[in-house]
Amino acid sequence: MTSWLSTVFVFFLALILTAILIFFPRTKEIPEPVTEDVIYDTFFIGRYSLLCVLIVALLISLILLFPHYLAEHVEAKLIRN
């Protein structure tokens, strides 16, 4: 039971963090005056590394959740009374 709950927790944690990263602002709300035509994305590597970590966490949680659907507990029944 605990492993199932932890798998669900990891799945929802990955889902929430992915949603936060999708809406993470890339720039400030008030833009600075542009002096050059070059735009630098300073959080590029951090954003994609966090996204990779979340994808791995999602895949691991799905892999851990998959056996619960395949191996259900079946109680033994007596053949003879």
Rosetta blueprint (number, residue, H / E / L):
1 M L
2 T H
3 S H
4 W H
5 L H
6 S H
7 T H
8 V H
9 F H
10 V H
11 F H
12 F H
13 L H
14 A H
15 L H
16 I H
17 L H
18 T H
19 A H
20 I H
21 L H
22 I H
23 F L
24 F L
25 P L
26 R L
27 T L
28 K L
29 E L
30 I L
31 P L
32 E L
33 P L
34 V L
35 T L
36 E L
37 D L
38 V L
39 I L
40 Y L
41 D L
42 T L
43 F L
44 F H
45 I H
46 G H
47 R H
48 Y H
49 S H
50 L H
51 L H
52 C H
53 V H
54 L H
55 I H
56 V H
57 A H
58 L H
59 L H
60 I H
61 S H
62 L H
63 I H
64 L H
65 L H
66 F H
67 P H
68 H H
69 Y H
70 L H
71 A L
72 E L
73 H L
74 V L
75 E L
76 A L
77 K L
78 L L
79 I L
80 R L
81 N L
